[in-house]
Amino acid sequence: MMLNRKEQLNIAASVEAVRTTWRNIKIRCGARAGRNWWYYGSRGITLCPEWWSSFDAFFLHVGPKPSPLHSIDRINNDGSYEPGNVRWATAKEQAANRRASVRVASSVRKRSGSPFSLTLGKDAFTFATENQRRWLRAIRDHQQEKGGFPTYRALCARLGVRSTNAASDMIQRLVSKRLLVRAGGT
């Protein structure tokens, strides 16, 4: 069957959309200078070696993008981009597949020093990466100077970070690794 020019262009555009997705995954997972590396590569999320070296292998597995409303999604958010862990999903489907949120923002802002606030875990500095240590030092310094847990905004100001989302993500990461624990916790 011969495809007309319009159908050929549609197929080419679909392949190019998947190629752009593949390139962006490689940047997220492998380029420390990439703006989203923090959320992917720093968490150990990688692109499987076969897909890293071959767009064709990636495309054969994920197939064409179903619509412009779809983007690539990892089924297990702590897992890598690998066969069995990726799918095309809409924003709504992806919103239901987010990392478990540690909702400390409102309790931190309203009840600083309450049982709901966080404190450093006993081995916090031993098992933290250098960047995590920087955040932990900022939290510790705030607690020593002002008492209580700092707001995201205060943490960002102390560290010179623009985004309170970065603070939220780091706090969640530190809690998940038990580098930060609830006050009175272990």
C-alpha positions in Angstrom: 0.0 0.0 0.0 1.4 3.4 -1.0 1.0 6.2 1.4 0.2 9.7 0.2 2.3 12.7 1.1 0.1 13.8 4.1 0.3 10.3 5.6 4.0 10.2 5.2 4.4 13.5 6.9 2.2 12.4 9.8 4.3 9.3 10.3 7.5 11.3 10.1 6.1 13.8 12.7 5.2 11.0 15.0 8.6 9.4 14.8 10.2 12.8 15.4 8.1 13.4 18.5 9.2 10.0 19.9 12.8 10.9 19.0 12.5 14.2 20.9 11.2 12.3 23.9 14.1 9.8 23.7 16.6 12.7 23.6 15.0 14.4 26.5 15.1 11.2 28.6 18.8 10.9 27.8 19.4 14.5 29.0 17.3 14.0 32.2 19.1 10.8 33.1 22.6 11.4 31.9 23.5 15.1 31.7 24.3 16.6 35.1 24.0 20.0 33.6 20.5 19.3 32.4 17.9 21.3 34.2 15.8 18.2 35.2 18.7 15.9 36.0 18.1 16.6 39.7 14.7 14.9 39.5 15.9 11.9 37.5 19.6 11.1 37.2 20.4 12.2 40.7 17.8 9.7 42.0 19.5 6.9 40.0 16.9 6.8 37.3 18.5 5.7 34.0 17.6 4.8 30.5 18.3 1.1 29.9 21.6 0.6 28.0 19.9 -0.9 24.9 17.7 2.1 24.5 20.5 4.5 25.4 22.4 3.4 22.3 19.5 2.8 19.9 16.5 5.0 19.2 15.2 2.2 17.0 15.1 -0.2 20.0 13.3 2.4 22.1 10.8 3.2 19.4 10.1 -0.5 18.8 9.2 -0.9 22.4 7.2 2.3 23.1 5.7 2.7 19.7 4.3 6.0 18.2 3.0 8.7 20.5 -0.8 8.1 20.6 -1.6 11.9 20.6 -0.1 15.2 21.4 -1.7 14.9 24.9 0.4 11.9 25.7 4.0 11.9 27.1 6.2 9.1 28.3 5.5 7.8 31.9 7.3 5.4 34.2 4.9 3.0 35.8 7.1 2.7 38.8 8.3 6.3 39.5 11.4 5.0 41.4 12.3 2.7 38.5 14.2 3.5 35.4 13.2 3.9 31.8 13.3 0.2 30.8 11.0 -2.4 29.1 8.0 -3.1 31.2 8.2 0.3 33.1 7.2 2.8 30.5 4.0 3.8 28.8 2.4 6.7 27.0 0.1 8.5 29.4 -2.0 11.6 29.6 -1.3 14.3 32.2 -4.3 13.0 34.2 -3.0 9.5 34.2 0.5 10.7 35.2 -0.9 12.8 38.0 -2.3 9.6 39.6 1.1 8.0 39.3 3.2 10.5 41.3 5.7 9.8 44.0 4.1 9.5 47.4 4.1 13.0 48.7 5.2 13.8 52.2 2.9 16.7 53.0 4.9 18.7 55.5 4.6 22.2 54.0 1.4 23.3 55.8 2.3 21.8 59.1 5.8 23.2 58.9 4.5 26.7 58.2 1.7 26.7 60.8 3.1 24.6 63.6 6.9 25.0 63.7 8.3 23.0 66.6 5.2 20.8 66.8 5.3 17.0 66.8 4.6 17.3 63.0 7.8 19.0 62.2 10.9 17.2 61.1 14.4 16.9 62.5 17.6 15.4 61.4 17.9 11.6 61.5 20.6 10.1 63.7 22.8 9.1 60.7 21.8 12.0 58.5 25.2 13.2 57.5 26.8 9.8 57.2 24.5 8.5 54.4 23.7 11.8 52.6 25.2 12.9 49.3 27.1 16.2 49.3 24.2 18.1 48.0 21.9 16.5 50.6 24.4 17.4 53.3 24.2 21.1 52.1 20.4 21.0 52.6 20.7 19.2 55.9 23.2 21.8 57.2 20.8 24.6 56.2 18.0 22.9 58.1 20.3 22.3 61.1 21.5 25.9 61.1 18.0 27.2 60.9 16.9 25.0 63.8 19.9 26.2 65.9 19.4 29.8 65.1 15.6 30.1 65.1 14.2 26.8 66.4 11.7 24.7 64.6 11.7 23.5 61.0 12.3 26.1 58.3 9.7 26.9 55.6 10.5 26.0 52.1 10.9 29.6 51.3 13.4 30.1 54.2 15.4 27.1 53.0 15.5 28.4 49.4 16.6 31.8 50.6 19.3 30.3 52.8 20.6 28.1 50.0 20.1 30.6 47.1 17.7 28.3 45.4 14.8 29.8 43.4 12.2 27.1 43.3 10.2 26.1 46.4 9.4 22.9 44.4 13.1 22.0 44.6 12.9 22.4 48.4 9.7 20.3 48.5 11.3 17.5 46.4 14.5 17.5 48.5 12.6 17.3 51.8 10.6 14.4 50.4 13.8 12.7 49.3 15.5 13.3 52.7 12.4 11.9 54.5 12.2 8.8 52.2 15.9 8.1 53.0 15.2 8.7 56.7 17.7 11.5 56.7 14.9 13.6 58.1 12.5 12.2 60.6 9.5 13.4 62.5 10.5 15.2 65.7 10.8 12.5 68.4 11.3 9.8 65.7 14.3 7.6 65.2 
